[in-house]
Amino acid sequence: MQDGRIAIPSMGPGGLDGERSGHFGHCDVFTFVDVEDGEIKQVTTIPNQSHVQGGCMVPVNLLASHNVKALIVGGIGMRPLMGFKQVGVDVYHDETRPQIRPVVEDLIEGKLPMISDDQVCGGGGGAVN
């Protein structure tokens, strides 16, 4: 992971010692971790915005507007994944640990894989074929 801002969908108040949300679109807040020279420099949080039917791009645009370079998810749908690719945000996958700090450290160390198209979720609204 190069320098930049990492976003992690988080439950409750979020923060580096908080817990991740299982699905990015339904998180309470996004925890932002700013990395410089392989070190965590700053941690901030912003509330997730509610998105109406078909509004999968709301969080994509929210994170893009905050200069996020990487996103760590346990699950994500195809439409928002494609949206993140369009705005230049790399999406990494880890569904094994709920804590924020260890997955951020893994990403900084280059240990997290980018999510593949066959790992996406069906999403929360409507039938999945």
N, C-alpha and C positions, 0 to 999 in steps of 0.2 A: 504494500500500500504506500503510495506516495503521499506527500503532504496534502492536507485538505480537510474538509469537513465530512465526518461520518454521521449518518442518521440511524437511530435505532428506535423502532416502534416500542413504546414503553407503557407499562401499566402504572396507575396511580401517579405519584409525583415525578417518576422517572429519575434521571440522574445516573451517574456512573455506578453507584451501588444498588440501583434499582433492578427491577425484573422486566424482561422483554415481554411484549404482547405477542401472542401466537400468530396473529394476522395483522399486517400493517394497517389495513384500512379501518380496523375497529379499535385501534389503540387509543389510550387516553391522551398521551402526549408523545412528542418525538424528542428523544434525547440527542443533542448535537455534541459531538466530540471533535474538537479541532486539534489536528495533529501537525506538528512541525518537527522536522529532523528525527522522526521516529518516536517522538515524545508527545504525550497528551498535554496540551497547553491550556485548554479551556473546555468547560462542560456547561452547556446551557440547555434549557428545555423550552418548547413551545407547544401550546395545545393543538391537538388535531382538530381539523375543521370537519363538521358533519358534511357528508355528501349525500345528495338525493339520488334517486334512481338514475343510473347511467352516469353518475358523477365520479367515476373511478379516477378521473384526471385531476380532481381537486387536490388530493394529497401529492400527486406528482408535481403539479404546478407550485404548490406550497413549498415543497422541498427544493425545487429548482430555483425558486425566488430567494431562497436562503443559501444559495451557492453550495449545496450538498454535492459531493463528488462520489460518495459511496453510501449504500444502504445495506444494512444487515437484516435479513428477514428469516422467519421460520416458515412463512408461507405467503404467497402472493398470487393474484390472478394474472391471466395472460394479458388482458388489456392494460393494467397499470405497468406490468413488466415491459411491454412494448413502449409505453409512454416514457418510462425511465430511460430506455435505450435511446429514444428520440431526443431527449434533453441532455444526454451525455452523463447520466448517473449510472455507475456500475452497481449491480445488485448481487450481493453475496448471500450465501445460504448456510444457515446453521439451525437445526431444529433440536439439537440434543441438550443444550444448556439454557436455562431461563435467565441466568444472570447476565447483566450487561457488560461488566468489566472484563470477564475472561474472553468473550467473543470479540470485543474491541481489541484486546491485546493480541488475539490470534490473527485478526485482520492486519494489524500493524506488522506482525511478523510474517505475513504472507501465507498463513496456514488455512485460510477459508477459501472454499471454491466459489466461483461465480455460479449463480443459479442457472440451470439449463431449462430449456422450454418444456421438458417432460417432467419437471418438478413443480409446475405451477398448480394452483388450486382452481377449483371450479368457480369460486366466487360466492357471494352471499345472496344474490338475487336472481331467481329464475332457474329454469331447468338446465342441467348440464348433459350434453350428449355423450 
